[in-house]
Amino acid sequence: MPDDFYDQLGAGYDAIINWEARLTREAPFYRQLFARHGVRSVLDTACGTGEHAALFASWGLEVVGADLSEEMIAVCRRKYADRPLEWVQAGFGETHRLLNRSFDAVTCLGNSWPHVLTDADAERAMRDFARLTNAGGVLLVQQLNYAAMRRRNERFLGPESRPIDGKETLFLRVFDLDRDPIRFTIVEMTREGAGWTRREWQTEHRAWTAGEMAGLLECAGFAGTQFSGDFAGGPFDAATSDQMIVVVSK
């Protein structure tokens, strides 16, 4: 995952997401899954600014958040200095070496997995996920369903509007779907007097398919792969589902 992309965004990443609405929508899915598997400890990989990790900790779970970005981990430590949360700077494929422990649940949320671009890196990350997951534990990977986005030519998310430092600020997420890897751009526009200033950040995403994910997970030693197309637990349809949510047991 490109840590410099998120180092540049830093705390500004929170301004892009409506966290209250997002967590309200997603939380019942996670809570039911964790209850079903008797989860007491969670590793949230690619944790970003820590919102999911903090949610899980609020349920009384032991939680560690890991992210490759030094700035994202710094944001987490500032935001949640008064919470019983552990943070570690670690990317896909290296987290078990740094933590040397395993968890009842490992999560990879926020469309983080598509940052893995090569087969070799994906295989290494999945093997690491397997080492990080307790026997009988569960791995959860969530990503956007790029097949449906391409079918609908759905290239934009947003705009989201936020006042930042007293200035009107707009955020737009752009997906250039006509290329592989997909180019992902975050555009920030800030109103300055009578005009607007603009900044943008770019990185790349791989459009992983359900078949590719199932193969990676099987090779890593996981079993019983299940796919959902939304956080209500509906079935996954590559042609229509907004999400590809993968749940698999160790």
PyRosetta script that sets phi, psi and omega in degrees:
from pyrosetta import init, pose_from_sequence

init()
pose = pose_from_sequence("MPDDFYDQLGAGYDAIINWEARLTREAPFYRQLFARHGVRSVLDTACGTGEHAALFASWGLEVVGADLSEEMIAVCRRKYADRPLEWVQAGFGETHRLLNRSFDAVTCLGNSWPHVLTDADAERAMRDFARLTNAGGVLLVQQLNYAAMRRRNERFLGPESRPIDGKETLFLRVFDLDRDPIRFTIVEMTREGAGWTRREWQTEHRAWTAGEMAGLLECAGFAGTQFSGDFAGGPFDAATSDQMIVVVSK")
pose.set_psi(1, 138.8)
pose.set_omega(1, -177.2)
pose.set_phi(2, -76.2)
pose.set_psi(2, 97.9)
pose.set_omega(2, -175.8)
pose.set_phi(3, -64.8)
pose.set_psi(3, -29.1)
pose.set_omega(3, -178.0)
pose.set_phi(4, -66.8)
pose.set_psi(4, -32.1)
pose.set_omega(4, 177.1)
pose.set_phi(5, -57.9)
pose.set_psi(5, -47.9)
pose.set_omega(5, -178.0)
pose.set_phi(6, -82.4)
pose.set_psi(6, -26.5)
pose.set_omega(6, 171.9)
pose.set_phi(7, -59.7)
pose.set_psi(7, -40.6)
pose.set_omega(7, -179.9)
pose.set_phi(8, -68.2)
pose.set_psi(8, -37.4)
pose.set_omega(8, 179.5)
pose.set_phi(9, -71.6)
pose.set_psi(9, -46.0)
pose.set_omega(9, 178.8)
pose.set_phi(10, 53.0)
pose.set_psi(10, -136.4)
pose.set_omega(10, -178.6)
pose.set_phi(11, -63.8)
pose.set_psi(11, -19.8)
pose.set_omega(11, 177.6)
pose.set_phi(12, -61.9)
pose.set_psi(12, -18.8)
pose.set_omega(12, 178.8)
pose.set_phi(13, -59.8)
pose.set_psi(13, -36.4)
pose.set_omega(13, -179.0)
pose.set_phi(14, -62.8)
pose.set_psi(14, -28.0)
pose.set_omega(14, -179.2)
pose.set_phi(15, -70.9)
pose.set_psi(15, -19.7)
pose.set_omega(15, -177.2)
pose.set_phi(16, -79.8)
pose.set_psi(16, -27.2)
pose.set_omega(16, -171.0)
pose.set_phi(17, -107.9)
pose.set_psi(17, 135.9)
pose.set_omega(17, 169.6)
pose.set_phi(18, -85.6)
pose.set_psi(18, 86.8)
pose.set_omega(18, -171.0)
pose.set_phi(19, -65.8)
pose.set_psi(19, -37.5)
pose.set_omega(19, -179.0)
pose.set_phi(20, -59.6)
pose.set_psi(20, -47.7)
pose.set_omega(20, -179.8)
pose.set_phi(21, -67.8)
pose.set_psi(21, -40.4)
pose.set_omega(21, -177.1)
pose.set_phi(22, -65.1)
pose.set_psi(22, -48.9)
pose.set_omega(22, -177.8)
pose.set_phi(23, -68.6)
pose.set_psi(23, -34.0)
pose.set_omega(23, 175.3)
pose.set_phi(24, -60.7)
pose.set_psi(24, -39.5)
pose.set_omega(24, 179.9)
pose.set_phi(25, -71.6)
pose.set_psi(25, -40.3)
pose.set_omega(25, -171.4)
pose.set_phi(26, -89.0)
pose.set_psi(26, -30.3)
pose.set_omega(26, -169.5)
pose.set_phi(27, -54.8)
pose.set_psi(27, -44.5)
pose.set_omega(27, -179.0)
pose.set_phi(28, -59.1)
pose.set_psi(28, -34.8)
pose.set_omega(28, 178.4)
pose.set_phi(29, -62.1)
pose.set_psi(29, -49.2)
pose.set_omega(29, -178.7)
pose.set_phi(30, -64.8)
pose.set_psi(30, -42.6)
pose.set_omega(30, -175.0)
pose.set_phi(31, -65.5)
pose.set_psi(31, -41.6)
pose.set_omega(31, 178.2)
pose.set_phi(32, -66.0)
pose.set_psi(32, -40.6)
pose.set_omega(32, 178.9)
pose.set_phi(33, -62.9)
pose.set_psi(33, -46.4)
pose.set_omega(33, -179.3)
pose.set_phi(34, -64.5)
pose.set_psi(34, -39.4)
pose.set_omega(34, 178.7)
pose.set_phi(35, -64.7)
pose.set_psi(35, -40.8)
pose.set_omega(35, -179.5)
pose.set_phi(36, -62.8)
pose.set_psi(36, -32.8)
pose.set_omega(36, -177.5)
pose.set_phi(37, -102.9)
pose.set_psi(37, 8.2)
pose.set_omega(37, 177.8)
pose.set_phi(38, 60.3)
pose.set_psi(38, 39.9)
pose.set_omega(38, -174.1)
pose.set_phi(39, -74.2)
pose.set_psi(39, 131.8)
pose.set_omega(39, 174.6)
pose.set_phi(40, -121.4)
pose.set_psi(40, -20.8)
pose.set_omega(40, 179.6)
pose.set_phi(41, -131.5)
pose.set_psi(41, 141.5)
pose.set_omega(41, -176.0)
pose.set_phi(42, -135.1)
pose.set_psi(42, 135.7)
pose.set_omega(42, 166.7)
pose.set_phi(43, -108.1)
pose.set_psi(43, 119.1)
pose.set_omega(43, 176.2)
pose.set_phi(44, -100.3)
pose.set_psi(44, 103.5)
pose.set_omega(44, -179.7)
pose.set_phi(45, -82.1)
pose.set_psi(45, 156.0)
pose.set_omega(45, -176.1)
pose.set_phi(46, 47.8)
pose.set_psi(46, 51.9)
pose.set_omega(46, -168.1)
pose.set_phi(47, -74.3)
pose.set_psi(47, -10.9)
pose.set_omega(47, 178.9)
pose.set_phi(48, 60.5)
pose.set_psi(48, -130.3)
pose.set_omega(48, -178.7)
pose.set_phi(49, -88.6)
pose.set_psi(49, 10.6)
pose.set_omega(49, 167.2)
pose.set_phi(50, 87.3)
pose.set_psi(50, 10.9)
pose.set_omega(50, -175.1)
pose.set_phi(51, -65.4)
pose.set_psi(51, -43.4)
pose.set_omega(51, 178.7)
pose.set_phi(52, -67.1)
pose.set_psi(52, -43.1)
pose.set_omega(52, 179.6)
pose.set_phi(53, -58.9)
pose.set_psi(53, -43.5)
pose.set_omega(53, 179.6)
pose.set_phi(54, -65.2)
pose.set_psi(54, -37.2)
pose.set_omega(54, 175.9)
pose.set_phi(55, -60.0)
pose.set_psi(55, -48.1)
pose.set_omega(55, -178.3)
pose.set_phi(56, -63.2)
pose.set_psi(56, -39.4)
pose.set_omega(56, 179.5)
pose.set_phi(57, -65.5)
pose.set_psi(57, -31.2)
pose.set_omega(57, -179.9)
pose.set_phi(58, -66.6)
pose.set_psi(58, -15.2)
pose.set_omega(58, 176.8)
pose.set_phi(59, -91.1)
pose.set_psi(59, 7.6)
pose.set_omega(59, 178.4)
pose.set_phi(60, 86.2)
pose.set_psi(60, 13.6)
pose.set_omega(60, -179.8)
pose.set_phi(61, -89.1)
pose.set_psi(61, 151.8)
pose.set_omega(61, 172.1)
pose.set_phi(62, -80.8)
pose.set_psi(62, 123.9)
pose.set_omega(62, -170.7)
pose.set_phi(63, -131.4)
pose.set_psi(63, 135.6)
pose.set_omega(63, 170.3)
pose.set_phi(64, -120.4)
pose.set_psi(64, 133.8)
pose.set_omega(64, 175.0)
pose.set_phi(65, -109.2)
pose.set_psi(65, 134.6)
pose.set_omega(65, -179.5)
pose.set_phi(66, -127.3)
pose.set_psi(66, 139.9)
pose.set_omega(66, 176.7)
pose.set_phi(67, -153.6)
pose.set_psi(67, 144.9)
pose.set_omega(67, 178.8)
pose.set_phi(68, -68.6)
pose.set_psi(68, -29.9)
pose.set_omega(68, -174.3)
pose.set_phi(69, -77.1)
pose.set_psi(69, 122.1)
pose.set_omega(69, 177.0)
pose.set_phi(70, -61.8)
pose.set_psi(70, -39.0)
pose.set_omega(70, -178.3)
pose.set_phi(71, -68.5)
pose.set_psi(71, -39.8)
pose.set_omega(71, 178.5)
pose.set_phi(72, -62.3)
pose.set_psi(72, -42.6)
pose.set_omega(72, 178.5)
pose.set_phi(73, -64.9)
pose.set_psi(73, -37.7)
pose.set_omega(73, 176.8)
pose.set_phi(74, -62.9)
pose.set_psi(74, -40.9)
pose.set_omega(74, 176.5)
pose.set_phi(75, -60.7)
pose.set_psi(75, -45.9)
pose.set_omega(75, 179.5)
pose.set_phi(76, -58.0)
pose.set_psi(76, -44.7)
pose.set_omega(76, -177.9)
pose.set_phi(77, -65.9)
pose.set_psi(77, -35.1)
pose.set_omega(77, 177.8)
pose.set_phi(78, -71.5)
pose.set_psi(78, -45.4)
pose.set_omega(78, -175.7)
pose.set_phi(79, -66.2)
pose.set_psi(79, -36.7)
pose.set_omega(79, -170.5)
pose.set_phi(80, -120.9)
pose.set_psi(80, 36.6)
pose.set_omega(80, -179.4)
pose.set_phi(81, -60.9)
pose.set_psi(81, -25.5)
pose.set_omega(81, -177.2)
pose.set_phi(82, -98.4)
pose.set_psi(82, 10.3)
pose.set_omega(82, -178.4)
pose.set_phi(83, -109.1)
pose.set_psi(83, 151.8)
pose.set_omega(83, 179.3)
pose.set_phi(84, -80.8)
pose.set_psi(84, 65.9)
pose.set_omega(84, -177.5)
pose.set_phi(85, -122.7)
pose.set_psi(85, 144.8)
pose.set_omega(85, 176.4)
pose.set_phi(86, -109.9)
pose.set_psi(86, 139.3)
pose.set_omega(86, -178.8)
pose.set_phi(87, -125.1)
pose.set_psi(87, 140.6)
pose.set_omega(87, 178.6)
pose.set_phi(88, -140.2)
pose.set_psi(88, 137.4)
pose.set_omega(88, 175.0)
pose.set_phi(89, -84.0)
pose.set_psi(89, 109.0)
pose.set_omega(89, -176.6)
pose.set_phi(90, -159.3)
pose.set_psi(90, 138.7)
pose.set_omega(90, 178.3)
pose.set_phi(91, -100.9)
pose.set_psi(91, 176.5)
pose.set_omega(91, 177.6)
pose.set_phi(92, -57.5)
pose.set_psi(92, 135.5)
pose.set_omega(92, 175.1)
pose.set_phi(93, 92.2)
pose.set_psi(93, -10.7)
pose.set_omega(93, -177.0)
pose.set_phi(94, -126.2)
pose.set_psi(94, 2.0)
pose.set_omega(94, -170.8)
pose.set_phi(95, -71.8)
pose.set_psi(95, -40.5)
pose.set_omega(95, -179.6)
pose.set_phi(96, -64.0)
pose.set_psi(96, -38.9)
pose.set_omega(96, 178.3)
pose.set_phi(97, -59.5)
pose.set_psi(97, -36.9)
pose.set_omega(97, -177.5)
pose.set_phi(98, -82.3)
pose.set_psi(98, -33.4)
pose.set_omega(98, -177.9)
pose.set_phi(99, -94.1)
pose.set_psi(99, -34.7)
pose.set_omega(99, -179.3)
pose.set_phi(100, 54.8)
pose.set_psi(100, 45.6)
pose.set_omega(100, 176.8)
pose.set_phi(101, -158.0)
pose.set_psi(101, 172.3)
pose.set_omega(101, 179.4)
pose.set_phi(102, -131.1)
pose.set_psi(102, 169.9)
pose.set_omega(102, -169.3)
pose.set_phi(103, -135.9)
pose.set_psi(103, 159.4)
pose.set_omega(103, 175.7)
pose.set_phi(104, -69.3)
pose.set_psi(104, -30.5)
pose.set_omega(104, 178.8)
pose.set_phi(105, -140.8)
pose.set_psi(105, 140.0)
pose.set_omega(105, 172.2)
pose.set_phi(106, -121.7)
pose.set_psi(106, 129.6)
pose.set_omega(106, -179.4)
pose.set_phi(107, -119.7)
pose.set_psi(107, 148.4)
pose.set_omega(107, 174.5)
pose.set_phi(108, -138.7)
pose.set_psi(108, 96.7)
pose.set_omega(108, -168.1)
pose.set_phi(109, -117.7)
pose.set_psi(109, -177.6)
pose.set_omega(109, 175.0)
pose.set_phi(110, 68.0)
pose.set_psi(110, 28.9)
pose.set_omega(110, 179.5)
pose.set_phi(111, 58.2)
pose.set_psi(111, 36.7)
pose.set_omega(111, -178.6)
pose.set_phi(112, -80.6)
pose.set_psi(112, -35.4)
pose.set_omega(112, -174.7)
pose.set_phi(113, -56.7)
pose.set_psi(113, -37.5)
pose.set_omega(113, -179.6)
pose.set_phi(114, -60.3)
pose.set_psi(114, -12.8)
pose.set_omega(114, 174.0)
pose.set_phi(115, -67.5)
pose.set_psi(115, -17.6)
pose.set_omega(115, 176.2)
pose.set_phi(116, -79.2)
pose.set_psi(116, 116.1)
pose.set_omega(116, -168.5)
pose.set_phi(117, -102.0)
pose.set_psi(117, -25.6)
pose.set_omega(117, -173.5)
pose.set_phi(118, -114.4)
pose.set_psi(118, 155.5)
pose.set_omega(118, 176.7)
pose.set_phi(119, -60.2)
pose.set_psi(119, -42.0)
pose.set_omega(119, -177.3)
pose.set_phi(120, -63.0)
pose.set_psi(120, -43.9)
pose.set_omega(120, 178.9)
pose.set_phi(121, -66.8)
pose.set_psi(121, -36.7)
pose.set_omega(121, 178.9)
pose.set_phi(122, -66.3)
pose.set_psi(122, -42.8)
pose.set_omega(122, 178.9)
pose.set_phi(123, -63.7)
pose.set_psi(123, -41.0)
pose.set_omega(123, 178.8)
pose.set_phi(124, -65.2)
pose.set_psi(124, -41.5)
pose.set_omega(124, 179.6)
pose.set_phi(125, -65.6)
pose.set_psi(125, -42.9)
pose.set_omega(125, -179.5)
pose.set_phi(126, -66.1)
pose.set_psi(126, -37.9)
pose.set_omega(126, 176.2)
pose.set_phi(127, -63.3)
pose.set_psi(127, -37.9)
pose.set_omega(127, 177.7)
pose.set_phi(128, -67.1)
pose.set_psi(128, -42.0)
pose.set_omega(128, 175.7)
pose.set_phi(129, -56.5)
pose.set_psi(129, -41.3)
pose.set_omega(129, -179.6)
pose.set_phi(130, -63.5)
pose.set_psi(130, -41.5)
pose.set_omega(130, 177.8)
pose.set_phi(131, -66.7)
pose.set_psi(131, -29.7)
pose.set_omega(131, -177.7)
pose.set_phi(132, -82.0)
pose.set_psi(132, -12.4)
pose.set_omega(132, -175.4)
pose.set_phi(133, -101.6)
pose.set_psi(133, 126.2)
pose.set_omega(133, 177.4)
pose.set_phi(134, -62.6)
pose.set_psi(134, 154.1)
pose.set_omega(134, 171.1)
pose.set_phi(135, -57.6)
pose.set_psi(135, 129.4)
pose.set_omega(135, -175.9)
pose.set_phi(136, 83.9)
pose.set_psi(136, -1.4)
pose.set_omega(136, -180.0)
pose.set_phi(137, -83.0)
pose.set_psi(137, -175.1)
pose.set_omega(137, -173.3)
pose.set_phi(138, -135.5)
pose.set_psi(138, 142.6)
pose.set_omega(138, 173.3)
pose.set_phi(139, -112.7)
pose.set_psi(139, 134.9)
pose.set_omega(139, 179.1)
pose.set_phi(140, -126.0)
pose.set_psi(140, 121.8)
pose.set_omega(140, 178.2)
pose.set_phi(141, -123.7)
pose.set_psi(141, 125.9)
pose.set_omega(141, 179.4)
pose.set_phi(142, -119.6)
pose.set_psi(142, 135.7)
pose.set_omega(142, 174.0)
pose.set_phi(143, -148.6)
pose.set_psi(143, 162.3)
pose.set_omega(143, 172.2)
pose.set_phi(144, -67.1)
pose.set_psi(144, 150.3)
pose.set_omega(144, 177.4)
pose.set_phi(145, -91.0)
pose.set_psi(145, 93.3)
pose.set_omega(145, -174.5)
pose.set_phi(146, -67.9)
pose.set_psi(146, -25.7)
pose.set_omega(146, 178.0)
pose.set_phi(147, -61.3)
pose.set_psi(147, -44.8)
pose.set_omega(147, 178.8)
pose.set_phi(148, -69.6)
pose.set_psi(148, -37.8)
pose.set_omega(148, 178.4)
pose.set_phi(149, -62.0)
pose.set_psi(149, -40.4)
pose.set_omega(149, 177.9)
pose.set_phi(150, -67.1)
pose.set_psi(150, -40.0)
pose.set_omega(150, -179.9)
pose.set_phi(151, -61.6)
pose.set_psi(151, -37.1)
pose.set_omega(151, -178.7)
pose.set_phi(152, -93.9)
pose.set_psi(152, -2.5)
pose.set_omega(152, -173.1)
pose.set_phi(153, 51.4)
pose.set_psi(153, 47.7)
pose.set_omega(153, -176.9)
pose.set_phi(154, -91.6)
pose.set_psi(154, 89.8)
pose.set_omega(154, -169.1)
pose.set_phi(155, -97.1)
pose.set_psi(155, -12.9)
pose.set_omega(155, -170.9)
pose.set_phi(156, -126.4)
pose.set_psi(156, 140.9)
pose.set_omega(156, 167.4)
pose.set_phi(157, -120.3)
pose.set_psi(157, 131.0)
pose.set_omega(157, -176.1)
pose.set_phi(158, 105.2)
pose.set_psi(158, -164.2)
pose.set_omega(158, 7.2)
pose.set_phi(159, -78.3)
pose.set_psi(159, 151.3)
pose.set_omega(159, 171.5)
pose.set_phi(160, -104.3)
pose.set_psi(160, 135.4)
pose.set_omega(160, -178.5)
pose.set_phi(161, -112.8)
pose.set_psi(161, 130.5)
pose.set_omega(161, -179.9)
pose.set_phi(162, -142.0)
pose.set_psi(162, 140.1)
pose.set_omega(162, 168.2)
pose.set_phi(163, -80.8)
pose.set_psi(163, 122.9)
pose.set_omega(163, 178.3)
pose.set_phi(164, -125.9)
pose.set_psi(164, 122.9)
pose.set_omega(164, -176.7)
pose.set_phi(165, 52.8)
pose.set_psi(165, 37.1)
pose.set_omega(165, 177.1)
pose.set_phi(166, 78.1)
pose.set_psi(166, 6.9)
pose.set_omega(166, -178.1)
pose.set_phi(167, -116.4)
pose.set_psi(167, 138.7)
pose.set_omega(167, 176.5)
pose.set_phi(168, -65.4)
pose.set_psi(168, 126.0)
pose.set_omega(168, -176.4)
pose.set_phi(169, -131.3)
pose.set_psi(169, 132.5)
pose.set_omega(169, 178.6)
pose.set_phi(170, -114.2)
pose.set_psi(170, 141.2)
pose.set_omega(170, 176.2)
pose.set_phi(171, -124.3)
pose.set_psi(171, 135.1)
pose.set_omega(171, 178.1)
pose.set_phi(172, -132.2)
pose.set_psi(172, 132.8)
pose.set_omega(172, 175.5)
pose.set_phi(173, -105.9)
pose.set_psi(173, 126.4)
pose.set_omega(173, -172.7)
pose.set_phi(174, -119.8)
pose.set_psi(174, 132.4)
pose.set_omega(174, 178.1)
pose.set_phi(175, -116.8)
pose.set_psi(175, 116.3)
pose.set_omega(175, 174.4)
pose.set_phi(176, -86.8)
pose.set_psi(176, 95.3)
pose.set_omega(176, -169.8)
pose.set_phi(177, -83.8)
pose.set_psi(177, -6.8)
pose.set_omega(177, -175.0)
pose.set_phi(178, -91.0)
pose.set_psi(178, 18.7)
pose.set_omega(178, -179.8)
pose.set_phi(179, -144.2)
pose.set_psi(179, 157.0)
pose.set_omega(179, 175.2)
pose.set_phi(180, -126.8)
pose.set_psi(180, 125.3)
pose.set_omega(180, -5.7)
pose.set_phi(181, -65.5)
pose.set_psi(181, 160.3)
pose.set_omega(181, 175.7)
pose.set_phi(182, -66.5)
pose.set_psi(182, 138.4)
pose.set_omega(182, 174.3)
pose.set_phi(183, -92.5)
pose.set_psi(183, 126.3)
pose.set_omega(183, -179.4)
pose.set_phi(184, -111.3)
pose.set_psi(184, 125.7)
pose.set_omega(184, -177.3)
pose.set_phi(185, -125.7)
pose.set_psi(185, 133.4)
pose.set_omega(185, 169.6)
pose.set_phi(186, -105.4)
pose.set_psi(186, 123.6)
pose.set_omega(186, -179.8)
pose.set_phi(187, -110.4)
pose.set_psi(187, 129.3)
pose.set_omega(187, 175.6)
pose.set_phi(188, -115.5)
pose.set_psi(188, 126.7)
pose.set_omega(188, 176.8)
pose.set_phi(189, -122.6)
pose.set_psi(189, 126.8)
pose.set_omega(189, -177.4)
pose.set_phi(190, -119.6)
pose.set_psi(190, 131.3)
pose.set_omega(190, 179.7)
pose.set_phi(191, -77.3)
pose.set_psi(191, 121.3)
pose.set_omega(191, 179.7)
pose.set_phi(192, -122.5)
pose.set_psi(192, 100.8)
pose.set_omega(192, -177.5)
pose.set_phi(193, 64.1)
pose.set_psi(193, -122.8)
pose.set_omega(193, -178.9)
pose.set_phi(194, -89.4)
pose.set_psi(194, -4.4)
pose.set_omega(194, -176.6)
pose.set_phi(195, -127.1)
pose.set_psi(195, -169.9)
pose.set_omega(195, -177.6)
pose.set_phi(196, -130.0)
pose.set_psi(196, 142.3)
pose.set_omega(196, 169.2)
pose.set_phi(197, -104.4)
pose.set_psi(197, 155.4)
pose.set_omega(197, -173.6)
pose.set_phi(198, -135.7)
pose.set_psi(198, 138.0)
pose.set_omega(198, 170.3)
pose.set_phi(199, -132.1)
pose.set_psi(199, 154.3)
pose.set_omega(199, 175.5)
pose.set_phi(200, -147.6)
pose.set_psi(200, 153.6)
pose.set_omega(200, 177.8)
pose.set_phi(201, -129.6)
pose.set_psi(201, 142.3)
pose.set_omega(201, -177.4)
pose.set_phi(202, -131.3)
pose.set_psi(202, 146.5)
pose.set_omega(202, 171.6)
pose.set_phi(203, -151.5)
pose.set_psi(203, -174.1)
pose.set_omega(203, -177.1)
pose.set_phi(204, -124.2)
pose.set_psi(204, 148.4)
pose.set_omega(204, 177.6)
pose.set_phi(205, -125.7)
pose.set_psi(205, 144.0)
pose.set_omega(205, 170.9)
pose.set_phi(206, -100.6)
pose.set_psi(206, 135.5)
pose.set_omega(206, -178.8)
pose.set_phi(207, -87.6)
pose.set_psi(207, 80.0)
pose.set_omega(207, -179.4)
pose.set_phi(208, -66.1)
pose.set_psi(208, 138.7)
pose.set_omega(208, 178.8)
pose.set_phi(209, -97.4)
pose.set_psi(209, 164.6)
pose.set_omega(209, 178.0)
pose.set_phi(210, -61.6)
pose.set_psi(210, -39.1)
pose.set_omega(210, 179.2)
pose.set_phi(211, -63.2)
pose.set_psi(211, -41.9)
pose.set_omega(211, 178.1)
pose.set_phi(212, -64.6)
pose.set_psi(212, -42.7)
pose.set_omega(212, -180.0)
pose.set_phi(213, -64.4)
pose.set_psi(213, -43.2)
pose.set_omega(213, 179.6)
pose.set_phi(214, -61.2)
pose.set_psi(214, -41.2)
pose.set_omega(214, 178.8)
pose.set_phi(215, -64.8)
pose.set_psi(215, -43.6)
pose.set_omega(215, 178.2)
pose.set_phi(216, -61.0)
pose.set_psi(216, -44.1)
pose.set_omega(216, -177.2)
pose.set_phi(217, -67.9)
pose.set_psi(217, -40.3)
pose.set_omega(217, 178.4)
pose.set_phi(218, -63.5)
pose.set_psi(218, -43.8)
pose.set_omega(218, 179.7)
pose.set_phi(219, -64.4)
pose.set_psi(219, -28.8)
pose.set_omega(219, 180.0)
pose.set_phi(220, -82.3)
pose.set_psi(220, -6.4)
pose.set_omega(220, 176.6)
pose.set_phi(221, 100.4)
pose.set_psi(221, 9.5)
pose.set_omega(221, 175.6)
pose.set_phi(222, -85.0)
pose.set_psi(222, 162.3)
pose.set_omega(222, -178.4)
pose.set_phi(223, -142.6)
pose.set_psi(223, 158.3)
pose.set_omega(223, 174.5)
pose.set_phi(224, 68.2)
pose.set_psi(224, 43.0)
pose.set_omega(224, -178.1)
pose.set_phi(225, -62.2)
pose.set_psi(225, 130.5)
pose.set_omega(225, 177.7)
pose.set_phi(226, -124.7)
pose.set_psi(226, 138.8)
pose.set_omega(226, 179.6)
pose.set_phi(227, -116.2)
pose.set_psi(227, 135.0)
pose.set_omega(227, 171.9)
pose.set_phi(228, -120.6)
pose.set_psi(228, 153.9)
pose.set_omega(228, -178.6)
pose.set_phi(229, -102.3)
pose.set_psi(229, -3.9)
pose.set_omega(229, 178.6)
pose.set_phi(230, -162.4)
pose.set_psi(230, 174.0)
pose.set_omega(230, -177.4)
pose.set_phi(231, -82.9)
pose.set_psi(231, 3.4)
pose.set_omega(231, 169.0)
pose.set_phi(232, -88.9)
pose.set_psi(232, -2.7)
pose.set_omega(232, 179.2)
pose.set_phi(233, 85.3)
pose.set_psi(233, 14.4)
pose.set_omega(233, 179.3)
pose.set_phi(234, -67.0)
pose.set_psi(234, 158.5)
pose.set_omega(234, -177.6)
pose.set_phi(235, -64.9)
pose.set_psi(235, 150.6)
pose.set_omega(235, 179.3)
pose.set_phi(236, -84.9)
pose.set_psi(236, 131.2)
pose.set_omega(236, 174.7)
pose.set_phi(237, -128.1)
pose.set_psi(237, 115.1)
pose.set_omega(237, -175.5)
pose.set_phi(238, -58.7)
pose.set_psi(238, -27.6)
pose.set_omega(238, -175.8)
pose.set_phi(239, -84.0)
pose.set_psi(239, -22.4)
pose.set_omega(239, -170.7)
pose.set_phi(240, -130.4)
pose.set_psi(240, -24.2)
pose.set_omega(240, -173.3)
pose.set_phi(241, -68.4)
pose.set_psi(241, 140.7)
pose.set_omega(241, 177.1)
pose.set_phi(242, -74.6)
pose.set_psi(242, -34.7)
pose.set_omega(242, -176.1)
pose.set_phi(243, -117.0)
pose.set_psi(243, 157.6)
pose.set_omega(243, 164.0)
pose.set_phi(244, -123.7)
pose.set_psi(244, 103.1)
pose.set_omega(244, -176.2)
pose.set_phi(245, -107.3)
pose.set_psi(245, 120.4)
pose.set_omega(245, -173.8)
pose.set_phi(246, -111.8)
pose.set_psi(246, 125.3)
pose.set_omega(246, 176.5)
pose.set_phi(247, -122.9)
pose.set_psi(247, 130.6)
pose.set_omega(247, -176.1)
pose.set_phi(248, -146.5)
pose.set_psi(248, 148.8)
pose.set_omega(248, -177.7)
pose.set_phi(249, -102.2)
pose.set_psi(249, 156.4)
pose.set_omega(249, 177.3)
pose.set_phi(250, -98.7)
pose.dump_pdb("model.pdb")
